[in-house]
Amino acid sequence: MSTGTRTDSALAPVRTGRYAELALTLATVVGVAATVVHWAGLVVGGVLVGLVATSLSRAVVNGLTFGLVVLFAFGAWLLYEGALSTALETGQIGALTVAAAFGLPLAAAVAVRALV
């Protein structure tokens, strides 16, 4: 038995089993919590949602969705603090924020799903 087959069978319950939705939700919550602490949490979240993805194309969707959740939460926090309009006026820094929010989790989710 190859290592890839053992990994696939070990992850099958959280990818397609009864607890697949719960695993994806938990991966998202843990990733968002990691992102609150440090921007590298975007990569952590991407890795986690990529691990529970059923296929490579699903890892793309999971990574982009995770990025959207983080971006929405960041925007809500900025709105709560009264700084959303200022953040939207920053131009290139705001574009970098959006690119990082989508790009880092996407790259991490695809990479981990391609390897595992």
QUIRA-V183028 format. One record per helix or strand. SS is the DSSP state (~ for helix, > for strand). FROM is the first residue (numbers start at 1). TO is the last residue. If there is no record, write none. Layout:
ss,from,to
SS,FROM,TO
SS,FROM,TO
//
This chain:
ss,from,to
~,3,15
~,20,37
~,41,51
~,56,81
~,84,88
~,92,115
//
